[in-house]
């Protein structure tokens, strides 16, 4: 169920990347999703929405989240 939520969750236009990553982390923590799987979900759900600069920002945000 948690992996399905992570797969279906998309970043909204109103949501910052930091908020998006934190929201995805919250969902992942509900099912004890491993960090590597969470990162894969985040990257996959952003897909073509992001660019190289945004990908670097997301990587930076993820690195700063404890217990991601």
ROPA-994872 format. One record per atom (N, C-alpha, C, O): residue in one letter; chain; y, x, z. Coordinates in steps of 0.1 Angstrom, whole numbers, plus 5000, padded with zeros to 4 digits. Layout:
BEGIN
+------+-------+------+------+------+
: resn : chain :    Y :    X :    Z :
+------+-------+------+------+------+
:    a :     A :    Y :    X :    Z :
...
+------+-------+------+------+------+
***
This chain:
BEGIN
+------+-------+------+------+------+
: resn : chain :    Y :    X :    Z :
+------+-------+------+------+------+
:    x :     A : 4988 : 5008 : 5000 :
:    x :     A : 5000 : 5000 : 5000 :
:    x :     A : 5013 : 5009 : 5000 :
:    x :     A : 5022 : 5006 : 4993 :
:    x :     A : 5013 : 5019 : 5008 :
:    x :     A : 5025 : 5028 : 5009 :
:    x :     A : 5027 : 5035 : 4996 :
:    x :     A : 5038 : 5036 : 4991 :
:    x :     A : 5016 : 5040 : 4990 :
:    x :     A : 5017 : 5047 : 4977 :
:    x :     A : 5022 : 5038 : 4967 :
:    x :     A : 5030 : 5042 : 4958 :
:    x :     A : 5018 : 5025 : 4967 :
:    x :     A : 5023 : 5015 : 4957 :
:    x :     A : 5038 : 5013 : 4959 :
:    x :     A : 5046 : 5013 : 4950 :
:    x :     A : 5042 : 5012 : 4972 :
:    x :     A : 5057 : 5010 : 4975 :
:    x :     A : 5065 : 5022 : 4969 :
:    x :     A : 5075 : 5021 : 4963 :
:    x :     A : 5060 : 5034 : 4972 :
:    x :     A : 5066 : 5046 : 4967 :
:    x :     A : 5067 : 5047 : 4952 :
:    x :     A : 5077 : 5051 : 4946 :
:    x :     A : 5057 : 5042 : 4945 :
:    x :     A : 5056 : 5042 : 4931 :
:    x :     A : 5066 : 5032 : 4925 :
:    x :     A : 5072 : 5035 : 4914 :
:    x :     A : 5067 : 5021 : 4931 :
:    x :     A : 5075 : 5010 : 4926 :
:    x :     A : 5090 : 5012 : 4930 :
:    x :     A : 5099 : 5005 : 4923 :
:    x :     A : 5093 : 5019 : 4940 :
:    x :     A : 5107 : 5021 : 4945 :
:    x :     A : 5115 : 5029 : 4935 :
:    x :     A : 5111 : 5039 : 4931 :
:    x :     A : 5127 : 5023 : 4932 :
:    x :     A : 5136 : 5030 : 4922 :
:    x :     A : 5149 : 5032 : 4929 :
:    x :     A : 5153 : 5024 : 4938 :
:    x :     A : 5156 : 5043 : 4926 :
:    x :     A : 5170 : 5045 : 4931 :
:    x :     A : 5179 : 5035 : 4925 :
:    x :     A : 5179 : 5033 : 4913 :
:    x :     A : 5187 : 5029 : 4933 :
:    x :     A : 5197 : 5020 : 4928 :
:    x :     A : 5210 : 5027 : 4925 :
:    x :     A : 5212 : 5038 : 4930 :
:    x :     A : 5219 : 5021 : 4917 :
:    x :     A : 5232 : 5027 : 4914 :
:    x :     A : 5241 : 5029 : 4926 :
:    x :     A : 5248 : 5039 : 4927 :
:    x :     A : 5239 : 5020 : 4935 :
:    x :     A : 5248 : 5021 : 4947 :
:    x :     A : 5243 : 5031 : 4958 :
:    x :     A : 5250 : 5034 : 4967 :
:    x :     A : 5231 : 5036 : 4956 :
:    x :     A : 5224 : 5044 : 4965 :
:    x :     A : 5226 : 5059 : 4962 :
:    x :     A : 5224 : 5063 : 4950 :
:    x :     A : 5231 : 5067 : 4971 :
:    x :     A : 5232 : 5081 : 4969 :
:    x :     A : 5218 : 5088 : 4968 :
:    x :     A : 5208 : 5081 : 4972 :
:    x :     A : 5217 : 5100 : 4963 :
:    x :     A : 5204 : 5106 : 4962 :
:    x :     A : 5199 : 5109 : 4976 :
:    x :     A : 5187 : 5108 : 4979 :
:    x :     A : 5208 : 5112 : 4985 :
:    x :     A : 5204 : 5115 : 4999 :
:    x :     A : 5198 : 5102 : 5005 :
:    x :     A : 5188 : 5103 : 5012 :
:    x :     A : 5205 : 5091 : 5003 :
:    x :     A : 5200 : 5078 : 5009 :
:    x :     A : 5186 : 5075 : 5003 :
:    x :     A : 5177 : 5071 : 5010 :
:    x :     A : 5185 : 5077 : 4990 :
:    x :     A : 5172 : 5074 : 4983 :
:    x :     A : 5161 : 5083 : 4988 :
:    x :     A : 5150 : 5078 : 4991 :
:    x :     A : 5163 : 5096 : 4990 :
:    x :     A : 5153 : 5105 : 4995 :
:    x :     A : 5149 : 5101 : 5010 :
:    x :     A : 5138 : 5100 : 5013 :
:    x :     A : 5159 : 5098 : 5018 :
:    x :     A : 5157 : 5093 : 5032 :
:    x :     A : 5149 : 5080 : 5032 :
:    x :     A : 5140 : 5079 : 5040 :
:    x :     A : 5152 : 5071 : 5023 :
:    x :     A : 5145 : 5058 : 5023 :
:    x :     A : 5131 : 5060 : 5018 :
:    x :     A : 5121 : 5054 : 5024 :
:    x :     A : 5128 : 5069 : 5008 :
:    x :     A : 5115 : 5072 : 5004 :
:    x :     A : 5107 : 5079 : 5015 :
:    x :     A : 5095 : 5076 : 5017 :
:    x :     A : 5114 : 5088 : 5023 :
:    x :     A : 5107 : 5094 : 5034 :
:    x :     A : 5103 : 5084 : 5044 :
:    x :     A : 5092 : 5085 : 5050 :
:    x :     A : 5111 : 5075 : 5047 :
:    x :     A : 5108 : 5064 : 5057 :
:    x :     A : 5096 : 5057 : 5053 :
:    x :     A : 5087 : 5054 : 5061 :
:    x :     A : 5095 : 5053 : 5040 :
:    x :     A : 5084 : 5046 : 5035 :
:    x :     A : 5071 : 5055 : 5036 :
:    x :     A : 5061 : 5050 : 5041 :
:    x :     A : 5072 : 5067 : 5032 :
:    x :     A : 5061 : 5077 : 5032 :
:    x :     A : 5056 : 5079 : 5046 :
:    x :     A : 5044 : 5080 : 5049 :
:    x :     A : 5065 : 5079 : 5056 :
:    x :     A : 5061 : 5081 : 5070 :
:    x :     A : 5053 : 5069 : 5076 :
:    x :     A : 5046 : 5071 : 5085 :
:    x :     A : 5055 : 5058 : 5070 :
:    x :     A : 5047 : 5046 : 5075 :
:    x :     A : 5032 : 5047 : 5072 :
:    x :     A : 5024 : 5042 : 5079 :
:    x :     A : 5029 : 5055 : 5062 :
:    x :     A : 5015 : 5057 : 5058 :
:    x :     A : 5011 : 5072 : 5060 :
:    x :     A : 5000 : 5075 : 5054 :
:    x :     A : 5018 : 5080 : 5067 :
:    x :     A : 5015 : 5094 : 5068 :
:    x :     A : 5012 : 5101 : 5055 :
:    x :     A : 5002 : 5108 : 5054 :
:    x :     A : 5021 : 5099 : 5045 :
:    x :     A : 5020 : 5105 : 5032 :
:    x :     A : 5023 : 5119 : 5033 :
:    x :     A : 5033 : 5123 : 5039 :
:    x :     A : 5015 : 5128 : 5027 :
:    x :     A : 5018 : 5142 : 5028 :
:    x :     A : 5030 : 5146 : 5020 :
:    x :     A : 5034 : 5139 : 5011 :
:    x :     A : 5037 : 5157 : 5025 :
:    x :     A : 5050 : 5161 : 5019 :
:    x :     A : 5049 : 5163 : 5004 :
:    x :     A : 5057 : 5158 : 4996 :
:    x :     A : 5038 : 5169 : 4999 :
:    x :     A : 5037 : 5172 : 4985 :
:    x :     A : 5036 : 5159 : 4977 :
:    x :     A : 5042 : 5157 : 4966 :
:    x :     A : 5028 : 5149 : 4982 :
:    x :     A : 5027 : 5136 : 4975 :
:    x :     A : 5040 : 5129 : 4975 :
:    x :     A : 5044 : 5122 : 4966 :
:    x :     A : 5048 : 5129 : 4986 :
:    x :     A : 5061 : 5123 : 4987 :
:    x :     A : 5070 : 5129 : 4977 :
:    x :     A : 5077 : 5121 : 4970 :
:    x :     A : 5071 : 5142 : 4976 :
:    x :     A : 5079 : 5148 : 4966 :
:    x :     A : 5075 : 5144 : 4952 :
:    x :     A : 5084 : 5141 : 4944 :
:    x :     A : 5063 : 5143 : 4949 :
:    x :     A : 5058 : 5139 : 4936 :
:    x :     A : 5063 : 5125 : 4933 :
:    x :     A : 5067 : 5122 : 4922 :
:    x :     A : 5062 : 5116 : 4943 :
:    x :     A : 5066 : 5102 : 4941 :
:    x :     A : 5082 : 5102 : 4939 :
:    x :     A : 5086 : 5094 : 4930 :
:    x :     A : 5089 : 5109 : 4946 :
:    x :     A : 5104 : 5109 : 4944 :
:    x :     A : 5107 : 5114 : 4930 :
:    x :     A : 5115 : 5108 : 4924 :
:    x :     A : 5101 : 5125 : 4926 :
:    x :     A : 5104 : 5130 : 4913 :
:    x :     A : 5100 : 5121 : 4902 :
:    x :     A : 5107 : 5118 : 4892 :
:    x :     A : 5088 : 5115 : 4903 :
:    x :     A : 5083 : 5106 : 4893 :
:    x :     A : 5091 : 5093 : 4892 :
:    x :     A : 5093 : 5088 : 4881 :
:    x :     A : 5096 : 5088 : 4904 :
:    x :     A : 5103 : 5075 : 4903 :
:    x :     A : 5118 : 5077 : 4898 :
:    x :     A : 5124 : 5068 : 4893 :
:    x :     A : 5123 : 5089 : 4899 :
:    x :     A : 5136 : 5092 : 4894 :
:    x :     A : 5135 : 5093 : 4878 :
:    x :     A : 5144 : 5088 : 4871 :
:    x :     A : 5124 : 5100 : 4874 :
:    x :     A : 5122 : 5101 : 4860 :
:    x :     A : 5134 : 5105 : 4851 :
:    x :     A : 5140 : 5115 : 4854 :
:    x :     A : 5137 : 5097 : 4842 :
:    x :     A : 5148 : 5100 : 4833 :
:    x :     A : 5162 : 5097 : 4838 :
:    x :     A : 5172 : 5098 : 4832 :
:    x :     A : 5162 : 5092 : 4851 :
:    x :     A : 5175 : 5088 : 4856 :
:    x :     A : 5183 : 5100 : 4860 :
:    x :     A : 5196 : 5099 : 4860 :
:    x :     A : 5177 : 5111 : 4863 :
:    x :     A : 5184 : 5123 : 4868 :
:    x :     A : 5186 : 5133 : 4857 :
:    x :     A : 5181 : 5132 : 4846 :
:    x :     A : 5193 : 5144 : 4860 :
:    x :     A : 5194 : 5156 : 4852 :
:    x :     A : 5191 : 5168 : 4860 :
:    x :     A : 5187 : 5167 : 4871 :
:    x :     A : 5193 : 5180 : 4854 :
:    x :     A : 5190 : 5192 : 4861 :
:    x :     A : 5198 : 5194 : 4874 :
:    x :     A : 5192 : 5198 : 4884 :
:    x :     A : 5210 : 5191 : 4874 :
:    x :     A : 5219 : 5192 : 4886 :
:    x :     A : 5214 : 5183 : 4897 :
:    x :     A : 5214 : 5187 : 4908 :
:    x :     A : 5211 : 5171 : 4893 :
:    x :     A : 5206 : 5161 : 4902 :
:    x :     A : 5192 : 5165 : 4908 :
:    x :     A : 5190 : 5163 : 4920 :
:    x :     A : 5184 : 5171 : 4900 :
:    x :     A : 5171 : 5175 : 4904 :
:    x :     A : 5172 : 5187 : 4915 :
:    x :     A : 5165 : 5187 : 4925 :
:    x :     A : 5182 : 5196 : 4913 :
:    x :     A : 5185 : 5206 : 4922 :
:    x :     A : 5190 : 5200 : 4935 :
:    x :     A : 5186 : 5205 : 4946 :
:    x :     A : 5198 : 5190 : 4934 :
:    x :     A : 5204 : 5184 : 4946 :
:    x :     A : 5192 : 5177 : 4954 :
:    x :     A : 5192 : 5178 : 4966 :
:    x :     A : 5183 : 5170 : 4947 :
:    x :     A : 5172 : 5164 : 4954 :
:    x :     A : 5163 : 5174 : 4961 :
:    x :     A : 5159 : 5172 : 4972 :
:    x :     A : 5161 : 5185 : 4954 :
:    x :     A : 5153 : 5196 : 4960 :
:    x :     A : 5159 : 5201 : 4973 :
:    x :     A : 5153 : 5203 : 4983 :
:    x :     A : 5172 : 5202 : 4973 :
:    x :     A : 5180 : 5207 : 4985 :
:    x :     A : 5179 : 5196 : 4996 :
:    x :     A : 5177 : 5200 : 5008 :
:    x :     A : 5180 : 5184 : 4992 :
:    x :     A : 5180 : 5173 : 5002 :
:    x :     A : 5166 : 5173 : 5009 :
:    x :     A : 5165 : 5172 : 5021 :
:    x :     A : 5155 : 5174 : 5001 :
:    x :     A : 5142 : 5173 : 5006 :
:    x :     A : 5139 : 5185 : 5015 :
:    x :     A : 5133 : 5183 : 5026 :
:    x :     A : 5144 : 5196 : 5012 :
:    x :     A : 5142 : 5208 : 5020 :
:    x :     A : 5149 : 5206 : 5034 :
:    x :     A : 5144 : 5213 : 5044 :
:    x :     A : 5159 : 5198 : 5035 :
:    x :     A : 5166 : 5196 : 5048 :
:    x :     A : 5161 : 5185 : 5056 :
:    x :     A : 5166 : 5182 : 5067 :
:    x :     A : 5150 : 5178 : 5051 :
:    x :     A : 5145 : 5167 : 5059 :
:    x :     A : 5133 : 5171 : 5068 :
:    x :     A : 5123 : 5176 : 5063 :
:    x :     A : 5135 : 5170 : 5081 :
:    x :     A : 5123 : 5173 : 5090 :
:    x :     A : 5112 : 5164 : 5088 :
:    x :     A : 5114 : 5152 : 5086 :
:    x :     A : 5100 : 5169 : 5088 :
:    x :     A : 5088 : 5161 : 5087 :
:    x :     A : 5087 : 5152 : 5074 :
:    x :     A : 5082 : 5141 : 5074 :
:    x :     A : 5093 : 5158 : 5063 :
:    x :     A : 5092 : 5150 : 5051 :
:    x :     A : 5078 : 5150 : 5045 :
:    x :     A : 5075 : 5145 : 5035 :
+------+-------+------+------+------+
***
